[in-house]
Each structure stands twice: as C-alpha cells, then as structure tokens.
Amino acid sequence: IATRHTDYRSFCNRHLDNGESKMAKITALSIVLGCTLAMPTSAQDLSIEARAASARGDTSAAIIAMQAHVDGHPDDVSAKLDLARYYMWTGAYAKVDSLLSPLAAQNAEAAALLASNAAWAGKIDQALALNAAGLQNDPANFMANYTQATALRQTAQAYRAWPYVQAVEQAKPGSKDAIDLRRITRVRTASEVRVNWGL
C-alpha cells in the first residue's frame, strides 16, 4: 500500500513539474485532486470521515470510522470523546464506560460525559456522584444541569429535577434539548403525582 501511495504522489508531481501553461497547471491540479480522492480510505484521517458521518446523522458509520481511528491512534483523546458520544447515542453504555473511565480523573469533559452516560443508563447514584464536581464548579453549566435533571427525574422524588430543568432552559432557551427535557420531566412528575395521590 505504501508503494502505491508513493506512485500516486510521483505521478501527480510529474504533472505539476511539467505544466507550463495556465491551463496545464489547472489540469495538473485536477490530477492532484483526483489522486488524493483515489487514495484508499485507510490512508485518510478516519476521524474526519467519522465526524462527517455524525454530522449527516449516520451514527453507525461514525462509530465504525471513529473506532478504527481510535484503534490506530489510542492517544487521540478528542476522538475517544467523540466516539463515546456516538456510543452513548446508541445506548451502548458499557462501551462508553470502558472508553472514558481511564480518562475521567484527568479530563473534565470525559468525567462529564461519564456522568451523563451513567444517568442515561439508569445508574442514578453513580451519575449524581460523578456529576457533583462539575455542578459545583459551574452551577450554570448546561451539561451538568442536564445530567442532574436526567438522573433525578428517574428517582422516587422526580420533582427534584425541576430546578435543573430550569437551569438548562436558561442556558439554552428554546433549544430542542431544553424542550425535550421539560416534556419528559413533566411526564415523569405527572406519573409521580398520580401514584402518590391515587389519581
């Protein structure tokens, strides 16, 4: 494969060196672009491919590409954080734990994602414990409040989530995240009222 890539570059460079006219240079640049696009995917940065797939809503493709990237670049923390997000969106909570647990002590973003993952996985005590530091450091932080609300609305006292729902709304008023959080919390607290009052 390495030889093949060298051949592509040599071919492209020959055309660039010999192009004298403006049209020849344009043609040569077109050949360079074609050579780059013709390179096998393995030669390209798979993290870029993964993020592009995520942006267009193809989470499965994003996971495949980013996992391959992380396997080849185990020190790329940013890629691991994005891969953890992709896994969380699909409900693969155990995979998120394995990715982020080694990073959480030294990386605040990893710790925040790990707390959110625990909340979505229904591990309420773990989520609240992991989220405590982030919430204390920045009481207005969107993600910390979202995680706190997500965890608390699953408890027997779901009404305790409301202050954090309101903090989310203040951080991102009118956002889909804030609207969905309010709707889901309202459903949960309404159920709580019906159970407690026999309605």
C-alpha positions as CSV (number, residue, x, y, z in Angstrom):
1,I,0.0,0.0,0.0
2,A,2.8,2.4,0.8
3,T,4.3,1.9,-2.6
4,R,1.0,2.6,-4.2
5,H,0.7,5.9,-2.4
6,T,4.2,6.9,-3.5
7,D,3.3,6.1,-7.1
8,Y,0.3,8.4,-6.8
9,R,2.4,11.2,-5.5
10,S,5.1,10.7,-8.1
11,F,2.6,10.7,-10.9
12,C,1.0,13.9,-9.6
13,N,4.3,15.6,-9.0
14,R,5.5,14.9,-12.6
15,H,2.4,16.6,-14.0
16,L,2.9,19.6,-11.7
17,D,6.6,20.0,-12.7
18,N,5.9,19.8,-16.4
19,G,2.9,22.1,-16.5
20,E,3.9,25.4,-18.1
21,S,0.7,27.0,-19.3
22,K,-2.1,28.1,-17.0
23,M,-4.3,25.5,-18.5
24,A,-1.7,22.9,-17.9
25,K,-1.4,23.9,-14.2
26,I,-5.2,23.7,-13.8
27,T,-5.1,20.3,-15.4
28,A,-2.3,19.2,-13.1
29,L,-4.2,20.4,-10.0
30,S,-7.2,18.4,-11.1
31,I,-5.0,15.4,-11.4
32,V,-3.6,16.0,-7.9
33,L,-7.2,16.2,-6.5
34,G,-8.1,13.0,-8.3
35,C,-5.0,11.3,-6.9
36,T,-5.9,12.3,-3.4
37,L,-9.5,11.1,-3.7
38,A,-8.3,7.9,-5.2
39,M,-6.2,7.0,-2.2
40,P,-7.6,4.1,-0.1
41,T,-9.7,5.1,2.9
42,S,-7.0,3.7,5.2
43,A,-4.6,6.4,4.1
44,Q,-7.0,9.2,5.0
45,D,-7.9,10.5,8.5
46,L,-10.8,8.3,9.6
47,S,-11.7,10.8,12.4
48,I,-12.7,13.3,9.7
49,E,-14.8,10.7,8.0
50,A,-16.5,9.8,11.3
51,R,-17.4,13.3,12.2
52,A,-18.8,13.9,8.7
53,A,-20.9,10.8,9.1
54,S,-22.1,12.0,12.5
55,A,-23.0,15.4,11.1
56,R,-25.3,13.8,8.5
57,G,-26.9,11.6,11.1
58,D,-25.2,8.3,10.2
59,T,-24.2,7.3,13.7
60,S,-23.4,3.7,12.7
61,A,-20.9,4.8,10.1
62,A,-19.5,7.4,12.5
63,I,-18.9,4.6,15.1
64,I,-17.2,2.3,12.6
65,A,-14.9,5.0,11.3
66,M,-14.0,6.5,14.6
67,Q,-13.4,3.2,16.3
68,A,-11.0,2.3,13.5
69,H,-9.3,5.7,14.0
70,V,-9.0,5.2,17.8
71,D,-7.7,1.7,17.3
72,G,-4.9,3.2,15.3
73,H,-4.4,6.3,17.4
74,P,-5.0,5.3,21.0
75,D,-3.7,8.6,22.3
76,D,-6.2,10.7,20.5
77,V,-8.4,11.9,23.4
78,S,-10.6,14.1,21.3
79,A,-11.5,11.1,19.1
80,K,-12.2,9.0,22.1
81,L,-14.6,11.6,23.5
82,D,-16.5,11.8,20.2
83,L,-16.6,8.0,19.9
84,A,-18.0,7.9,23.4
85,R,-20.8,10.3,22.4
86,Y,-21.7,8.2,19.4
87,Y,-21.9,5.0,21.5
88,M,-24.0,6.9,24.1
89,W,-26.5,7.9,21.4
90,T,-27.0,4.2,20.5
91,G,-27.3,3.1,24.2
92,A,-24.0,1.3,24.2
93,Y,-23.3,2.5,27.8
94,A,-20.8,-0.2,28.7
95,K,-18.6,0.8,25.8
96,V,-18.8,4.4,27.0
97,D,-17.6,3.4,30.4
98,S,-14.7,1.4,29.1
99,L,-13.6,4.4,26.9
100,L,-14.0,7.2,29.4
101,S,-13.2,5.6,32.8
102,P,-9.4,5.7,32.2
103,L,-9.7,9.4,31.2
104,A,-12.1,10.9,33.7
105,A,-9.7,11.6,36.5
106,Q,-7.6,14.0,34.3
107,N,-10.1,15.2,31.8
108,A,-13.2,17.2,32.9
109,E,-15.0,16.6,29.7
110,A,-14.6,12.8,30.0
111,A,-15.9,13.0,33.6
112,A,-18.9,15.0,32.4
113,L,-19.7,12.5,29.7
114,L,-19.2,9.6,32.1
115,A,-21.7,11.2,34.5
116,S,-24.2,11.7,31.6
117,N,-23.7,8.1,30.5
118,A,-24.5,6.8,34.0
119,A,-27.7,8.9,34.1
120,W,-28.9,7.6,30.8
121,A,-28.0,4.1,31.8
122,G,-30.2,4.5,34.9
123,K,-27.3,4.3,37.4
124,I,-28.6,7.2,39.4
125,D,-26.2,7.2,42.4
126,Q,-23.2,6.9,40.1
127,A,-24.4,9.7,37.9
128,L,-25.0,12.0,40.8
129,A,-21.6,11.3,42.3
130,L,-19.8,11.8,39.1
131,N,-21.7,15.0,38.3
132,A,-21.2,16.6,41.7
133,A,-17.8,18.2,41.0
134,G,-18.9,19.7,37.6
135,L,-22.1,21.1,39.0
136,Q,-20.2,22.6,42.0
137,N,-17.5,24.1,39.8
138,D,-20.1,25.7,37.4
139,P,-23.7,25.7,38.7
140,A,-24.9,27.2,35.4
141,N,-23.2,24.6,33.2
142,F,-25.6,23.2,30.6
143,M,-24.4,19.6,30.6
144,A,-24.0,19.3,34.4
145,N,-27.6,20.5,34.9
146,Y,-28.9,18.3,32.1
147,T,-27.3,15.3,33.6
148,Q,-28.6,16.2,37.1
149,A,-32.1,16.6,35.8
150,T,-31.9,13.3,33.8
151,A,-30.8,11.4,36.9
152,L,-33.2,13.0,39.4
153,R,-36.3,12.6,37.2
154,Q,-35.8,8.8,37.4
155,T,-35.9,8.8,41.2
156,A,-38.9,8.4,43.6
157,Q,-38.8,12.2,44.0
158,A,-38.7,13.3,40.4
159,Y,-39.8,16.8,41.3
160,R,-36.3,17.5,42.5
161,A,-35.3,17.6,38.8
162,W,-37.2,20.8,38.1
163,P,-34.5,23.4,39.3
164,Y,-32.0,21.7,36.9
165,V,-34.5,21.7,34.1
166,Q,-34.9,25.4,34.6
167,A,-31.2,25.9,34.6
168,V,-31.0,24.0,31.3
169,E,-33.7,26.3,29.8
170,Q,-31.8,29.4,31.0
171,A,-28.5,28.1,29.4
172,K,-30.1,27.2,26.1
173,P,-33.6,28.8,25.9
174,G,-35.8,27.4,23.2
175,S,-33.4,24.6,22.3
176,K,-34.6,21.1,21.4
177,D,-32.7,19.7,24.3
178,A,-34.4,22.0,26.8
179,I,-37.9,21.5,25.3
180,D,-37.5,17.7,25.3
181,L,-36.1,17.7,28.9
182,R,-39.1,19.7,30.2
183,R,-41.5,17.4,28.3
184,I,-40.0,14.2,29.6
185,T,-39.7,15.5,33.2
186,R,-43.3,16.7,33.1
187,V,-44.4,13.2,32.1
188,R,-42.4,11.7,34.9
189,T,-43.5,14.1,37.6
190,A,-47.2,13.7,36.5
191,S,-46.9,10.0,36.9
192,E,-45.4,10.5,40.3
193,V,-48.3,12.7,41.4
194,R,-50.9,10.1,40.1
195,V,-49.1,7.3,42.1
196,N,-48.7,9.4,45.3
197,W,-52.2,10.7,45.3
198,G,-54.0,7.7,43.8
199,L,-55.2,9.6,40.8
